[in-house]
Amino acid sequence: MDILSVQLQDGALAALFFVAVFLPAVSGITLGMLFRSNRVANVVASLCIVSCMAGASTYFLWSAGVDLSYTLPLPSAAGQYILSIDQLSAAMISFSSVIFMLIVVHVVKSTSDSGCKYSALLNALFLACFSCMAADTALVLLMSWEMVTLVTFLLSRNGDNERARWLFFVIAHIGGLILICAFVYISSVAGTQVLSQWRNLGPTLGDLTSTALVLMIILGFGSKLGLIPFHAWMPDLYASAPIHTTALLSTVCSNVAILVLVKSIFSYIGVSPSMSWAAFAVIALAAATALWGAMESLVQKEPKKILAYSSMENMALVVLCLSLGMVYIGESPVLAKLILIAAVLHTMNHAVFKSLMLMTIDTVEDCTGETNIGKMGGLSKTLPILSMVAIVGVISMAAIPPTNGFVSEWLMIQSIMGADLESTGMSILMPLALAAVGICGMMMAASYARLYAFVFLGRPRSEGMKKPRPMKKGTILPMAVLALLCLGMGFFATVFMDVLTSGIEAVTGIPSDPGYRSVMSGEMLPLLLGITITVVLALLMWIFRKEKRKERKTRTWGCGERLDSNMQYSSIGFSQPLVKVFHPFYGDTSVVKESENKENKTLVMEFSEPFVKYLYKPVSAIVSILSERMGKIQTGNIQTYFGYMLVTLVVALLAVRLL
Amino acid sequence: MNYAELALMLFQAAALILISPLVAGIIRKLKAMMQNRVGASIFQPYRDLMKLFRKETVVSENASFLFRAIPLVCITSMVLLAAMTPFIYSGVAAPYADVIAMVYIFTMFRFAMVLGGLEGGSAFGGMGSSREAMMSVLIEPALLISIMTLSAMTGAGFDISEISSSIIGAGAAAISPALLLAGTSFLITMVAENTRVPFDNPDTHLELTMVHEGMLLEYSGKGLAFMELASMLRLTIFMALLGTLFFPWGTAVTMAPSALALSVVAIAIKMLVIAFGIALLESTIAKMRVFRMPNMLTASFALSLMAMISLYVL
């Protein structure tokens, strides 16, 4: 590095870095727009991989002391285009780039006809996410966030899913609009657009305004993260969009959202004690979202929807941690630091296991042609390697030690329990938050057990599952890397935590002394725990290794009957007891359906999303009625329009005069 | 942790593993005596396990690699827990031991069991797994919160080895509403986790009411031996935890030989009392209907939550 910095002028290395990130991706976009052939599509995707590699180097460049900032020499009426990367962003960019790269590798390996357009859009999405995380002016931030929305909207096109993706488009734009209002207002008060100069603007903005702005920003990003009631787009889009789009949306885009959220709340605006009521409201919202996600994921029929609700639950837990951090920061900054580490680490862990599971489910659907979990089963006999990779993802989602999911859940509980809050109103909150995390965790564990068991275990329930096509060559590679990451980030969690700590300290301004370990009441030794589990398990396996002589294979015992594929527990039956226990939340789930000739009636279990039924549909009905009424003034007659103009002019002039 | 403590920790773990079949045997014998039967010897579980270890293994042709790994995962998790149960000398537990890890290792056991029940594609296993999943959603949070209450109450943090000594140190003042509520919740959790009456009947096979035995139906030979041993160990660990964490009086807080000897006697008496309680419960109460269970489990959850809240509000 020394030699480099001597040879290169100030800022030249940074410029080189940004060129390395942008040039391949931009040329990828251009190529993808110009050509159509599949061979070019692979080239385009490879260019995206090159960009991701450059992005992955961010943290190493940052820690080598390179000043990663760059101002685009382009004047603009709305402000400057500045990119600048601090430590937390650098860590997040590196990490997200790796995930992005693995997903793109999977795209290349799994789809033979993804097309140039799809690959070009992947490049665009990478650039949008990168510049959103690296943005140093509100203009860049808002533009790239809008780009993320638009590109994912375009990427999610998949034949007949117009409704799902337009719903996503609308909800994401409601969020985007809220964000634009918030950021434009803040920059008008701050007097500058440069984000790194926004530091603790709370006192300047005033208590009430800053609270409102924090709420707006949380809701704005919450529309992408799936907070209630914005989650309505998630299940449908996850079920219908190409899997790589949802994988990117639920991992890389969530990373972006959480990163900007942390920076906005804790650095740009700053948390004041008067915000605690708003924090309570967000805690309640996040806990409700997490519980709702956990409950709904238990009853879904499509594996992708299970994962959609699981994303919702995980992101809600992260938002819960952020809002608890807002409560803690006034009382005990160290604890706030710990819970922010927990939040960011969980976001990263979620990115790993969720992209792994989405790829797994994609492979399953690709090999068998089934999308309904009720028709799946028995894949671990026919696709053993896939099932081994999947079990790692599943135990890591279910927070079973020694995986990464366990570590971040451990940290969350640790930081909730560590709270030593003075006022009673806050301390009653803590047991409730703990209860919410506990119940969500167990429900999700049950849901993941269901996901794995009814896809991979038991007997196949349909023809496609009996004889799946072999997996496409090389698709296992990114999944295996992710599975290793699941374990590695569990074993070596402290390394990641230390990296995040200094980043979070820099963003929030919490002093680095005392360190986060001082508030942890337990000795956290994930490495020791992991090694102990592995050693004991390996030892037992070695002692009791299979002796062929003493093992016999036979049919599953079925009371003397020969069990066929339907004579086993079904996925709906599996979650039925829980539905019965929590029935007030699920509502009436059994629907009687008549057949077309009205002769037969069948009883089916249906779980509809009540937020769509009771919130979105009535609102959209009202809007269409209103717009129909409004339509009446559109006569198409030019004289009428002149009349409207005259009236508008008069009213406007009067308003200007009088106000 | 010096060598003496390490040796003591390993000894505690080994002792728990070795006595767990005896505990099961004693409960069965007590039950038999209450029901006017002679009953099998208290050493019968050892003989059963030896027999199972020698027998051949029959594996369902639908079962995958996981099926062979699950008994080992279950026994591993219980061995890990045994090493973190400081039931003779309170000051020593495995270095990775903290109460959160403890709860999640219990979850690991359950998760493996649930997957194992669905392995063979048998309806009994599926039913067992499904019910286990329902119970675990209510049991595990109660377990988590009641143990957390304990660690918050004693100020010991998450270090298991400090909880009992700080309760003993506090003397009679430690008997607070929080401890009693959390203890009661833990007691219900213990009965439910170990699938005893009134939640489940460990003696039945092939009844539509069963939970735990349903999931074990496909195991045989060594696998079954491991699963049985793991269940016995789980009960013993729970009893030891109840006796050391929630009612720690008598447990050694120093490594003096006399204190250790007293502690062994104390924990033996406590475990006998709990065993007697379980046997009495199983001889006098009928098993609950499956959908009555949530009421009881929710009560346990509410108790633990109240314990935690009382700690912070009172």
Interface residues (C-beta under 8 A of the other chain):
Chain A: G377 G378 S380 K381 P384 S387 M388 I391 I395 A398 A399 I400 P401 F406 E409 W410 I413 Q414 M417 T424 S427 I428 M430 P431 L432 L434 A435 G438 I439 G441 M442 M443 A445 A446 A449 R450 Y452 A453 F454 F456 L457 G458 R459 M520 S521 G522 E523 M524 L525 L528 L529 T532 I533 V536 L537 L540 M541 F544 K546 K550 E551 R552 K553 T554 R555 T556 W557 G558 L563 M567 Q568 Y569 G573 F574 S575 Q576 P577 L578 K580 V581
Chain B: E56 T57 V58 V59 S60 E61 N62 S64 F65 L66 R68 A69 L72 V73 I75 T76 S77 V79 L80 A94 P95 Y96 D98 V99 I100 A101 Y104 I105 T107 M108 R110 F111 V114 L115 L118 E119 G120 G121 S122 A123 G125 G126 M127 S129 S130 R131 A133 M134 S136 V137 L138 E140 P141 L144 I145 M148 S151 A152 A156 G157 F158 D159 L217 E218 G221 K222 V290 F291 P294 F301 L305 M308 I309 Y312 V313
